[in-house]
Amino acid sequence: MPSKDGRSTEQEIGKAVLRYLGSIPKGEATILEIKRHLAKHFPLTAADQEQSETRPNEEMWEQQVRNLVSHRTSADNLINDGLLSYRPRRLAITDAGRLWLKRG
């Protein structure tokens, strides 16, 4: 459910990333691959597709995907929570992430 400003929340984008990675055989993809998939399979709002104010070559939702990595040490971040793992330019679903999806 989009926020008051019509944008998907970072948690919603993060959960979409988690579901995507859980659906592919290796459970791992580059940030670019993730963005390509989400652009086709996640219901982006008009506000999601607005130009980022801080990243001129990205839409707001793309910035939120990158925020998963840049905010990885923050509370309530899927990487910090152990549901995703990160290595340069790549995200992967963890066993805990797969379990979370099953419970979801």
C-alpha positions as CSV (number, residue, x, y, z in Angstrom):
1,M,0.0,0.0,0.0
2,P,1.5,3.3,-1.1
3,S,2.3,5.9,1.6
4,K,0.4,9.2,1.9
5,D,2.5,10.8,-0.9
6,G,1.6,8.0,-3.3
7,R,5.0,6.3,-3.2
8,S,5.7,2.7,-2.2
9,T,7.5,2.5,1.1
10,E,11.1,1.3,1.3
11,Q,9.8,-1.8,3.2
12,E,7.4,-2.6,0.3
13,I,10.2,-2.3,-2.3
14,G,12.4,-4.4,0.0
15,K,9.8,-7.1,0.3
16,A,9.4,-7.1,-3.5
17,V,13.1,-7.6,-3.8
18,L,13.0,-10.4,-1.3
19,R,10.2,-12.2,-3.2
20,Y,12.0,-11.8,-6.5
21,L,15.2,-13.3,-5.2
22,G,13.3,-16.1,-3.5
23,S,11.7,-16.9,-6.9
24,I,14.9,-17.3,-8.9
25,P,17.0,-20.5,-8.8
26,K,20.2,-19.0,-7.4
27,G,18.4,-16.6,-5.2
28,E,21.0,-13.9,-6.1
29,A,21.0,-11.1,-8.6
30,T,22.8,-7.8,-9.4
31,I,21.1,-4.6,-8.5
32,L,20.6,-3.9,-12.2
33,E,18.9,-7.3,-12.7
34,I,16.7,-6.6,-9.6
35,K,15.7,-3.2,-10.9
36,R,14.8,-4.6,-14.4
37,H,12.6,-7.3,-12.8
38,L,10.8,-5.0,-10.4
39,A,10.1,-2.5,-13.2
40,K,8.1,-5.2,-15.0
41,H,6.6,-7.0,-12.1
42,F,5.9,-4.6,-9.2
43,P,3.0,-2.2,-9.4
44,L,4.9,1.1,-9.4
45,T,2.9,4.3,-8.8
46,A,3.3,7.5,-10.6
47,A,5.0,8.9,-7.5
48,D,7.4,5.9,-7.5
49,Q,8.5,6.8,-11.0
50,E,9.2,10.5,-10.3
51,Q,12.8,11.6,-10.6
52,S,14.9,11.2,-7.5
53,E,15.9,14.5,-6.0
54,T,19.3,13.2,-4.8
55,R,20.1,10.7,-7.7
56,P,19.5,12.5,-11.0
57,N,19.6,9.4,-13.1
58,E,17.2,7.3,-11.1
59,E,13.5,7.2,-10.3
60,M,12.4,7.2,-6.7
61,W,11.8,3.5,-6.5
62,E,15.2,2.8,-8.0
63,Q,16.8,4.9,-5.2
64,Q,14.8,2.8,-2.7
65,V,16.3,-0.4,-4.1
66,R,19.8,1.1,-3.7
67,N,18.9,2.2,-0.2
68,L,18.7,-1.4,0.8
69,V,22.4,-1.4,0.4
70,S,23.3,2.1,1.5
71,H,21.2,1.7,4.7
72,R,22.3,-1.9,5.4
73,T,23.5,-1.1,8.9
74,S,20.2,0.6,9.9
75,A,17.5,-1.0,12.0
76,D,14.7,-2.6,10.0
77,N,16.8,-3.1,7.0
78,L,16.6,-6.5,5.3
79,I,20.3,-6.9,5.1
80,N,20.8,-5.9,8.8
81,D,17.9,-8.2,9.7
82,G,19.7,-11.1,8.0
83,L,17.0,-11.7,5.3
84,L,19.3,-10.5,2.5
85,S,23.1,-10.6,2.1
86,Y,25.1,-8.1,0.2
87,R,28.3,-8.2,-1.8
88,P,29.4,-5.6,-4.2
89,R,26.6,-4.9,-6.7
90,R,24.7,-8.0,-5.7
91,L,22.0,-9.1,-3.3
92,A,21.0,-12.6,-2.3
93,I,18.2,-14.1,-0.2
94,T,19.4,-15.9,2.9
95,D,18.0,-19.0,4.6
96,A,16.3,-16.6,7.1
97,G,14.8,-14.7,4.1
98,R,13.4,-17.9,2.6
99,L,11.9,-18.8,5.9
100,W,10.3,-15.3,6.2
101,L,8.8,-15.7,2.8
102,K,7.3,-19.1,3.7
103,R,5.7,-17.6,6.9
104,G,4.5,-14.5,5.0
